[in-house]
Amino acid sequence: MYIPFEEMPDESRVWVYQADRKLNKEELAFVKEKLEKFCEQWNTHGSLMPTSFDIRFDQVVILAVDESRLGASGCSIDSSVRVLRGFEQEFGINLLDQGKIGMLRGEEELVVSQALGVKSKVAEGVLQANTTVLNPLVRKKSDLSNNWLIPAKDSWLNKFFMN
């Protein structure tokens, strides 16, 4: 059952997926419509779960499940991945590959690049210790407020900076 994202409990489990580019207005409208329909029927073992989604920076999809009464099963998580894979095919984007780094330029511009080239990004000065990055380790909705946008030096990327 779909619940507006703001109304989801802070302890809700979240999954964060970064697209490799921004979605345009038509794509965003399509994704929002499909995700709301998906959340209306998202279930685990036949039981509806309180679910929601949010889209940030026009390219980060966040799915949320309130597991306080019923946990998400492997099959229910697989069903969400199928929906996201459909978006990848529909729009030629990469959402599911977790080998990406999301970096903020300013407060609103998100740049997503492959983690494979992180050393060169540091050497070029594109990625610095104080660059705000998206923390891929968030697991709860409350983490989005407290631990999602962090300096690169406070993330797994710290090993690439001179200490």
C-alpha positions in Angstrom: 0.0 0.0 0.0 1.4 3.4 -1.0 2.0 6.0 1.6 3.5 9.5 0.9 7.2 9.4 1.6 7.1 12.1 4.2 4.7 9.9 6.2 6.9 6.9 6.3 8.4 6.1 9.7 12.1 7.1 10.2 12.9 3.4 10.8 11.6 2.4 7.3 14.1 0.4 5.3 15.3 2.2 2.2 17.1 1.3 -1.1 18.8 4.0 -3.0 19.4 3.8 -6.8 21.4 6.4 -8.7 20.7 6.9 -12.4 23.7 7.9 -14.5 21.9 10.9 -15.8 19.0 13.2 -14.9 15.5 12.2 -16.0 13.6 14.8 -18.1 10.1 15.9 -17.1 8.3 13.3 -19.1 10.5 10.5 -17.8 10.0 11.7 -14.2 6.3 11.8 -14.7 6.3 8.2 -16.1 8.6 6.9 -13.3 6.5 8.5 -10.6 3.2 7.1 -12.0 4.7 3.6 -12.3 6.3 3.7 -8.9 3.1 4.8 -7.2 1.1 2.0 -8.9 3.9 -0.5 -8.0 3.8 0.7 -4.3 0.0 0.3 -4.2 0.4 -3.5 -4.8 4.0 -4.1 -3.5 3.6 -7.1 -1.2 5.5 -9.9 0.6 4.1 -13.4 0.5 0.7 -11.9 -0.5 0.5 -9.3 2.2 0.6 -5.6 1.3 3.4 -3.6 2.9 3.4 0.1 3.7 5.7 1.4 0.9 6.7 4.6 -0.7 9.3 6.2 -3.0 11.0 9.5 -3.5 13.0 10.9 -6.3 15.8 13.3 -5.6 18.0 15.4 -7.8 15.8 14.1 -10.7 18.0 11.0 -10.8 18.0 9.2 -7.5 15.2 6.8 -6.8 14.6 5.9 -3.2 12.3 3.0 -2.3 11.0 2.6 1.2 9.2 -0.1 3.2 7.9 0.1 6.7 9.0 -3.3 8.0 7.7 -2.7 11.6 4.9 -5.3 11.0 6.1 -7.2 8.0 9.6 -7.5 6.5 10.3 -7.3 2.8 11.1 -10.8 1.4 13.6 -11.6 -1.3 10.8 -12.0 -3.8 9.3 -8.6 -2.9 12.7 -7.0 -3.3 13.2 -8.8 -6.7 9.9 -7.4 -7.9 11.1 -3.8 -7.2 14.3 -4.6 -9.1 12.2 -5.7 -12.1 10.4 -2.4 -12.1 13.7 -0.5 -12.0 15.2 -2.7 -14.7 12.1 -1.7 -16.8 13.0 2.0 -16.4 16.6 1.2 -17.4 15.4 -0.3 -20.7 12.7 2.3 -21.3 15.0 5.3 -20.9 18.5 3.9 -21.6 19.7 4.7 -18.1 21.8 2.8 -15.5 20.0 2.5 -12.1 21.0 -0.8 -10.8 24.8 -0.8 -11.1 26.0 0.0 -7.6 29.5 0.8 -8.8 28.8 4.6 -9.1 29.7 7.6 -7.1 27.2 10.5 -6.7 28.9 13.9 -6.0 27.3 17.2 -5.4 28.3 20.3 -7.3 26.8 23.1 -5.3 23.6 22.1 -3.5 21.4 20.9 -6.3 23.6 19.5 -9.1 24.4 15.8 -8.8 27.1 14.3 -10.9 27.2 10.5 -11.0 30.3 8.7 -12.3 31.7 5.2 -12.3 33.6 4.3 -9.2 36.2 2.7 -11.4 37.8 6.0 -12.3 37.9 7.4 -8.7 41.7 7.7 -8.6 41.8 10.0 -11.6 38.9 12.1 -10.3 40.9 12.7 -7.1 44.1 13.4 -9.1 42.2 15.9 -11.3 40.7 17.6 -8.3 37.2 16.8 -9.4 36.7 14.7 -6.2 38.2 16.3 -3.1 38.1 15.3 0.6 35.3 17.8 1.3 33.2 17.1 -1.8 29.7 16.1 -0.7 29.0 12.5 -1.8 26.0 10.2 -1.5 26.6 7.6 1.1 25.6 4.2 -0.4 25.4 2.6 3.0 22.2 4.2 4.1 19.6 1.6 5.2 16.9 3.6 7.0 14.8 6.6 6.1 16.4 8.5 9.0 19.8 8.0 7.5 18.7 10.2 4.5 18.6 13.2 6.9 21.6 12.2 9.1 24.1 10.2 7.1 23.3 10.4 3.3 25.1 13.5 2.1 28.5 13.4 3.6 32.0 14.6 2.9 34.0 12.2 0.7 36.6 12.0 3.5 33.9 10.5 5.8 33.0 7.8 3.3 34.6 4.7 1.9 36.4 7.1 -0.4 38.7 8.3 2.4 41.4 5.9 1.4 42.0 7.9 -1.8 43.0 11.1 0.0 46.3 12.0 1.6 45.8 11.7 5.4 
